[in-house]
Amino acid sequence: MFLESSSVVDKSRSFLNELDSFDIIKSMSLSGMLIKQIIHLRERGHSIPEITAACKISKSTAARYVKNISILPQYQGRWRARRNASKIISERHWQEARARARKAVRSITEKDLILTGAALYWAEGSKKDFSLSNTDPVLIRIFLFILRNAFKVKDKDLKISLRIYEDLDQLECLKFWSAITGIKLGRSTSINILQGRKRGKLKYGMCRIRVRRGGLLLKEIFSIINQVDSLTASVVQRIERETPKL
């Protein structure tokens, strides 16, 4: 049972007052007792996953309610110990994951590159012309490597453009994406400037890769996707036929 102290009630009221109208609408389904339980657990050093499990709420909801809640002094030691333990477990999982990845991917063939490129384009590419936009420099670098080496696209047929917010340094963004793409970007590079401030979230903006006269390549990519779909569908059908019915 959780104590209904005036300080807890005040904190819950104060927190609700800080929510914008959208958050208030989303939080209307939570009872006052549940809100106090969330605060109670957080003050005693419980993590968001623990609060999620105990209160049967989503992680985003738990995070929204605990973001302004401080851990009580007598529970700071417990909180730090749990955080350190979580970091140790996370690092162990990362080591295991990297070992599995090295075992699974010992080398990369041209076929692997083609399938990876098709998957990336399917997820991030345009359906109208051959262009792909993303903020992730690793994704952009890998996709360009695949275009150049698996699909034999020449740099002269690549057009790089940027989409950045007005508070970003244009020269800094140009230098960054020049290093990532291996293509010198400058005054002739098309830059779409958006209103608003996004520094921190999109430090270098978004990079767009377009292949000039890329209609045939676009059709090839989606033909590869259709071929994979056809092959996997036949495998699923075979499994269904061979699986005994109960």
N, C-alpha and C positions, 0 to 999 in steps of 0.2 A: 504494500500500500504506500502511496506517495503523499507526503505531507502537503497540505494546501496552505502553505505559508503566504503571507501578504507579499513577500519579496518575489516569490515565484509568480504570483498573479500579476504583480506590477510589471515584471519582465515580459510576461506573455502579452500583456496589453500594449506595452511599449513597442514590442516587436511587431505586433499587428498594425500599429499606427505607422510603422516605417514601410510596410508593404505598399506597393503601388496597386492600382485598381485591379490589374490582371492577376497579381498574386492573391489579392483578397478573394477574388472569385474562385481561384483554384483551392484556396484554403478553407472555404466555407464548409466543406464536408468534414473537417476535423473538429472534434469536440474540444471543449476547453480542458477537460481532463487529459485528453491525448496530447494536447499542446504542452501541458504542464509536465507530462511524463517525458516528452522529448527533451524539454529543458532540464528536468531533473537528471536524466541520464547523461546529458552532455556535461553538466556541471560536475559530474562525478567521473569524468574522463572517459566516457564511452565513445567509441568511434562511430562514424556514420553507418558502416555496415552493421554494427551491433544494434544501433538505434533502429535501423531499417527492419532488422529481424524481430526485435522486441516489440515494435509498434505496428508492424505489418504495413509499412508505408514505402513509397519509392525512395531511392537514394536522392533524387532531385528535391523531393519534398523535405526530407530530413536535412539536407544541406541548406535549404532555404531557411529553415527554422533555427539552425544552430550557428549561422554565420556570425551573429553578434553576441553569442553566449560565451562567457569566459569560464575556464575550468577553475573550480574552487581551489584555494591554496593547498588544502590538505590532500587534494587528489592530483596535484601537479606531478608528483613522483610516479604515480600509477600511469598517468597520461604519457609521460616521456618514455617510460619503460615499454608501454604498448606500442608507441610510435617506432621506437628502436627495433622492437621485435618484428613489427610489420615490414620495416625496411630490410631486415635480415632475411625474412621469408621471401620478400619480393626479389631480392638479389639472387637468392638460391634458385628461384623459379626462372629468372632470366638466364642464369648459367645453364640450367637444364634445357631451356628453350633454344639457346644458341647451340648447344651440343646436338640437339635433335635436328636443327636446321643444317648444320654442317654435314651431318650424316645423310640427310634427305637430299641435299643439293651439293653434290661433290663437284659437279661441273655443269656448264650450261651449253646446250646445243642450239643450233639455229632454230630448230623446231620449238624449243623452249622459249626462245626470244619471241618468235612469232605468236605463240599462244599467250604469252605475257602481254605483248603489245596489244593484241586483240582485246584481252580482258580489260586492260587499262583504258583503252579507247571506248569500249562498251560502257564502262562506268563513268568516264569523265569527258568523253568527246562529244562533238556536235553531230547531229543527225542530218544536217543540211549541207555543210561543207566540211572538208577535212581540217578540223581545228580542235585543239584541246587546251583547256585553261585550268590552271591550278596554282595554289599558293605554296605547295610543298616542293622545295627544291630537289629533293631526292627523287620524287616522282617525275619531275620535269627532266632531270638528268638521265634517268633510266629510259624514259620514253624516247628521248632524242637518240640515245645509244641504239635502241632497237630500230628506230627509223633509219638511221645511218647504216647499220650493220646487217639487219635482217631484211629490211625492205628497200635498201640501196637508195635512199633519198639523199640527194646532194644538198649541200649547204645553200647553194644558190637558189634552190627551190623552197627553202624555209623562210618564213616571215615571222619574226618575233615582235610582239607588241605587249605593252604593259597596261595594267589597270590598277591605279593607286589612289589613295585618299589624299586630300589636299594638304594634310599636315605632314606628309612624308617627303623626305628629301629626294628629289627626282634624280640627281646625279648619283647619290648613294644607291638608289634602286637600279639604275642603269648599270653601274659597276658590278653590283651583286649578280644580276641576271646575266651579264656578259660572261662572268666567271663560270656560272652554272651551265650556260648553253654552249660556251665555246665560240660564240658569235659576238663580234664587236657591236655594241649598241651605242647610239649617240643621238645627234640632233634629228636624224632622219627617222628614228624609231617612233612609231605611233604610241602615244601615251594618253589613255583615257583617265581624266582626273575626276574623282567623285567627291562630292561634298560630304563633310563630316570628319571625324577624328577617329583613327583606328590604330594609332601607334601602339605597339605592344602585342596586339592580336595579329595584325598583318604588317609586320615590320618592313617588308620589301614589296608589298602589294601582290598582285596576281600576274603570272606570266601566261601569255597565250601563244601557242605554236600553231601556225597554219602552213599547210603544204600547198604551194601554188599548183594549179591544175591537178588537184588531188582527187578528182572525181573517181578515177579508176581505182585508186588506192582505197578510197572510202568503200567502194563496192567490194573490194577484196577483203577488207577487214570484216564486213558484215557477212560475207560468204563464209569466212572462217568460223564466225560465231554460229551461223546456221549449220555448218558441218559438224561442229562440236555438239550442238543441240540434237542433231539427227543421230549421231553415234551414241550419245548418252541415253536418248529415248529408246533406242533399240536394246541397249543393255538393260534398262529398267523393265522393258517389256519381257525380255528373256527371263529375268529374275522372277517377275510376276508369274510367268508360265510355269517355272520350275518350282515355285514355292507351293507346297501342299496346302490346300484349303482346309480350314478347321470345320 
